[in-house]
Structures are given as C-alpha cells and as structure tokens.
C-alpha cells in the first residue's frame, strides 16, 4: 500500500501485517477511538442518567465511574494488535482455539452493526431536524431516508478504502467535533442548572438501581470497542512501548467526557423546558427544541462529522472479521461491502418497519455483557502467557488448514469456552434495564443490575480454575513458561502438526478416488 495515498484501497486483510508496513502511532489509536465516540451517539448515552431520573451530580458520578471502569477493562486489549499484527478475534484463537475464535468475530460483527445503526440514526435525525429549523426542510420518511442513506453510503465508501482513509477522516473529526461541542456548551450556559435534582434522590427507593444502570450504560461505550480495537492497533509497530499504547486508549476514553457531559447537561435542560421529549426518550428531538437558532448549523455539522467518524470506526472491522471467517469466498473489500449492504438494509427496516431504535440500544448493552467475559479471558491469557504468541499458527483456520499449537481439541479450547459460555449466559440473567430488558434474575439484588460484575468475576474465576485443573500444553507458553499457573504432565505437551489446506484437499480427493474405485469393484462383482 502506498505510503502517502489515502484513496488507495487497503490490501491487508486478516493476515499478519509485515513490520515494514506498520506506520501507525499510539496518537493515531487515540484519534480513532476518540473520533469514534465524539458524536451525538455518545451524547445520547450521556443523557441516560436524566432519562433514568437521576440528578445532574449523580449523573456526573455515574458517567465518570462507568467510563473509568470500562477504560480499565478495554486498555489491555490494545496489546494484541501490535503483538500479532492482526485483528483481536483472530488473536483470540490462541485462547479459544482456531475454531473458537469465531466467538470474537460474531461479537465484533453484532457490535459493529448495532453501533453503526445507532450512529446513522442519531446523526440522520439531528441533520434533518437541524435543516428543518434552518431551512424549513420537512421531517418525513423521505428526508430521513435520504439522510440515513447518505451517511451509510459515505461511511461504507471510507471503510472500503480502508485504514488510512479512516484515519484521515478521524484526524479532522476529533478537532472539529470537539470544538463544536465546546461551542454548544456555551450555547446552553444560561439555561443550565447544575443543581438539577431529577426525580430520584439519593436515599430514595429506586436510586441505586437507576445509578447502577447509568454506570453500565456509560461503561458500555468503551467496552463496545472490545472486539475491534485490534483492527486499528495492528498497524502499530510491535516494538512500541506497551505503556504508550495503553495510555492512548485511556486518554481517548477520558476525552469522551466532552460529548458525555454535553449530553448530560443538555438533557437536564430538556427535562426542565421540554419534558415530553424526556418522557418519550427522544434526546435529539429535545436538543433541537431547546437550541438557539444560531446553534442549528453546528448541530448539522456535528451530525455530519460525528456520524462519519462513528460509523467508520464501527463498520471498518466487520470486513476483516467476515473475511477471516469465510476466507475462501470473501476478501476484506467484498466482506465490507456485504456487511455494509446488510447493515444499510437493517437501518431502514429497523427505523421505518419495526421501530427498533430503542431495541438496538438495549441490544448493544446486552452484547457488551457478553463481550466482558470474552475480554477477561483474553487479558488473563495474555498475562499468563507473558505476551507470547505464535502468529503463524493463528492463521491456520484462515488459510483453511488444521493443527498447530492452538488446535487444542478439534480447534476448540474448551477451557476458554467453558468459562465464557456460562459467564455470558448467567450474566444475561442478571441484566436489569428498567422498561427495556429485565433478566430472570434481574430482581435478585433488589433491582440492581449486577450483570457486569457477575460476568467479570465469574469469567475470571472459571477460566483460572480450568487452567489450574486442566493445564494447557506447554508449547503455547513459550520459552519462559507460564506465569502464576502450575505446569501440566508430560502427556500434555503434544503439538498437532499443521496440515495445509492443499494437503487436506489432496487427502479428501484421494479418499474420494478410493471410494469410487471400491464402488466400481463392487459393481463388477455384482455384474459377474
């Protein structure tokens, strides 16, 4: 790929990126992460404390706690991309098995489609609403369809071109959207009341369930990047200090306080001046209703810039994940076009046919509940293996082969799967999102949503216990051996030889030929 062309289509797919082609820096990772959050989608998440009835101060604390906890969980995931030069789902094959890595791929695809849809919906609504106030443009299915289609096609075009074009878009989006959000804070200064009390005060019934729910919603923003962080970090050279990469992730998430607090502050104004919009969970409509006339143009610009940035960071990795799951049929560009086209269809059907906007918001939180135990297993695996990975063995499945250090049991590592499946299933039962989704055990903690703590704790406990009781082969730990875990017996050192796809095909053809010859021989005997 050319070193100075942003319009040349990216050629790298799921294979390890050569060291000479890694030109990104931790600051680029910061721009992509922050740019992907610096939009109305995050402001909508920032409005949730008010929608749940909390005061402004309680909302601030819920956002701070949620973002900090989510950032601490997300930051170590930035280490896989530089180390292995590929996406995180492919890297997860080292712990889940080269077939079990499909778990990460499906989580990444579902998360990307959900957040891409939310980005297009929120930005399209804001753009049409702003144009309605500025130019009198009618708000109907035709204008909304045009806005959604415009955003979706632009985002898909950027994703097809690839990483360098996406990075260029986010370099602009980070500064432009940040300045516009700061301008917006000044626009609402006179109307803002920091003493906004909300409907649920500290000490009253329902405060803690609402507070915990607000924390989890804020936490879902950084956690949503769990399966896609490696898509961008893989362009960072392997010799980059790990602290710098982790710091870039932490700072990017802390910077999201700008759109978060913008959403929170404006939501308190909407609750005071236009409460009907809060009652109907329509933050964007309420924002347009309380905005001064001169702020409608910045609203449109934030919608355009932020929608492009969020949409590209959400959708870019889907091409990589789908192409790695079906390498015989799809390359990165074809997979991106396929998933992008399906996502565009989902956007229109979900908005006009089934009204799934709120449902997708809930679905995004549920995906994150399933992603947290996956992240815990990955991080524990990185620590216990001292960051040792065999990059070539990670690509066995993508190349259609079998065997290697990460073959485990027919391509599945039941230790990781045995920790992830029950952790995800049980934590879903503890979800308690009022008026959205309440699991069978959602009321067990007095209305508190403890799904995230359950998923994190259970995944860590189960995975460590399984690694201790049933040690993995010594070969996956490298020359320095395992960290904090006991070693296995001598019979646990077998490494399955890698069988290339060409040899598998030749063996299959040989077996088929032998079967045909045997059938012909039997036919001759019958004829005789």
C-alpha positions, 0 to 999 in steps of 0.5 A: 500500500502506498505510503502517502495515498489515502484513496488507495484501497487497503490490501491487508486483510486478516493476515499478519501485517509485515513490520515494514508496513506498520506506520501507525502511532499510539496518537493515531489509536487515540484519534480513532477511538476518540473520533469514534465516540465524539458524536451525538451517539455518545451524547445520547448515552450521556443523557441516560442518567436524566432519562433514568431520573437521576440528578445532574451530580449523580449523573456526573458520578455515574458517567465518570465511574462507568467510563473509568471502569470500562477504560480499565477493562478495554486498555489491555486489549490494545496489546494484541494488535501490535503483538500479532499484527492482526485483528483481536478475534483472530488473536483470540484463537490462541485462547479459544482455539482456531475454531473458537475464535469465531466467538470474537468475530460474531461479537465484533460483527453484532457490535459493529452493526448495532453501533453503526445503526445507532450512529446513522440514526442519531446523526440522520435525525439531528441533520434533518431536524437541524435543516428543518429549523434552518431551512424549513426542510420537512421531517418525513420518511423521505428526508430521513431516508435520504439522510440515513442513506447518505451517511451509510453510503459515505461511511461504507465508501471510507471503510472500503478504502480502508485504514488510512482513509479512516484515519484521515477522516478521524484526524479532522473529526476529533478537532472539529467535533470537539470544538463544536461541542465546546461551542454548544456548551456555551450555547446552553450556559444560561439555561443550565442548572447544575443543581438539577435534582431529577426525580430520584434522590439519593436515599430514595427507593429506586436510586441505586438501581437507576445509578447502577444502570447509568454506570453500565450504560456509560461503561458500555461505550468503551467496552463496545470497542472490545472486539475491534480495537485490534483492527486499528492497533495492528498497524502499530509497530510491535516494538512500541512501548506497551505503556504508550499504547495503553495510555492512548486508549485511556486518554481517548476514553477520558476525552469522551467526557466532552460529548458525555457531559454535553449530553448530560447537561443538555438533557437536564435542560430538556427535562426542565423546558421540554419534558415530553421529549424526556418522557418519550426518550427522544434526546435529539428531538429535545436538543433541537427544541431547546437550541438557539437558532444560531446553534442549528448549523453546528448541530448539522455539522456535528451530525455530519462529522460525528456520524462519519467518524462513528460509523467508520470506526464501527463498520471498518472491522466487520470486513476483516472479521467476515473475511477471516471467517469465510476466507475462501469466498470473501476478501476484506473489500467484498466482506465490507461491502456485504456487511455494509449492504446488510447493515444499510438494509437493517437501518431502514427496516429497523427505523421505518418497519419495526421501530427498533431504535430503542431495541438496538440500544438495549441490544448493544448493552446486552452484547457488551455483557457478553463481550466482558467475559470474552475480554477477561479471558483474553487479558488473563491469557495474555498475562499468563502467557507473558505476551507470547504468541505464535502468529503463524499458527493463528492463521491456520483456520484462515488459510483453511488448514488444521493443527498447530499449537492452538488446535487444542481439541478439534480447534476448540479450547474448551477451557476458554469456552467453558468459562465464557459460555456460562459467564455470558449466559448467567450474566444475561440473567442478571441484566436489569434495564428498567422498561427495556430488558429485565433478566430472570434474575434481574430482581435478585439484588433488589433491582440492581443490575449486577450483570457486569460484575457477575460476568467479570468475576465469574469469567475470571474465576472459571477460566483460572480454575480450568487452567489450574485443573486442566493445564494447557500444553506447554508449547503455547507458553513459550520459552519462559513458561507460564506465569502464576499457573502450575505446569501440566504432565508430560502427556500434555505437551503434544503439538498437532502438526499443521496440515495445509489446506492443499494437503487436506484437499489432496487427502479428501480427493484421494479418499474420494478416488478410493471410494469410487474405485471400491464402488466400481469393484463392487459393481463388477462383482455384482455384474459377474 
